[in-house]
Amino acid sequence: MGNHLTAAMLNALVDGELTGQEFERANRHLSSCSACTGNALDLSLLKSATAKAGRRYAPPAHLPERLMRLAERRR
């Protein structure tokens, strides 16, 4: 697999986008490379935190109407 997993490979791994063969190769590499394992963990935690933060905020139901009124006033 080379010295380290590429950023593209790590992102695809974290996103679950690797083929079976690519996944096996990445796992073999991760079993012996603490640097890549740490990078994969960091990316996974970042993805999880971003998804969680995105679910935390729900805009008020009246917001679209209010924004439209404000936009019309500025015309």
N, C-alpha and C positions, 0 to 999 in steps of 0.2 A: 504494500500500500504506500510505500515511500516513507519519508521521515515523519510527517505529521498529516493528519486529515486536513483538507482544505476547508476554508470557511464555508464554501458552497456545500461541501459534503457534510459538515457539522450541522448546518442549517437544515439540510434535507433530512438528516438523521433525526433531529429534534422535531421536525414537522411530520415525521412518519412517511416521507416521500421516497425512501430508498427501495430499490428492488430487493428481492430476497437475497440475491448474490451480493449486492452492494452492502446490505445490512450485515450479512455474515462477515464480510471483509472488515467492515468498520468495527464490529464487535471484537474480532480478533485483535485488531490494532489497539482498541481501547483497553483490552485486558493487559496490555504491556506498556501503555503510554499514559502516565499520570497527567501530563500536560494536556493532552487531547481529552482525557476523561474530565478534567477540571473545566476545560472550555465547553464541553458538551453539557456539563452540569450547569454552568453559568447561563448558557443559552436556554436551557430548559427552564430554569428558575425565572429568567427574564420573560420568557413566553408566558409562563403561568401567571406571573405578577401582572403583566400587561392585560391578559384576558380577564383577570379578576378585577382590575381597576376599571376596565371597560364596562363591566356589569354593575359597578357600584353606582353609577349616575344614570338616572332616567330623567330626561327633560320633562317639565310640566306639560300637560296636555294642551294648554292654551298658548304655548310658545310659538308654534308656527303662525297662528293668527296674529299674534302680537308683532312678530317680525315682519309680516306682510304689511300691517298697518304702518309700522315705522318706515319701511321702504317706500310706501306710497307717499308719505309725508315729505320725504326727501326729494321727490321728483319735481 
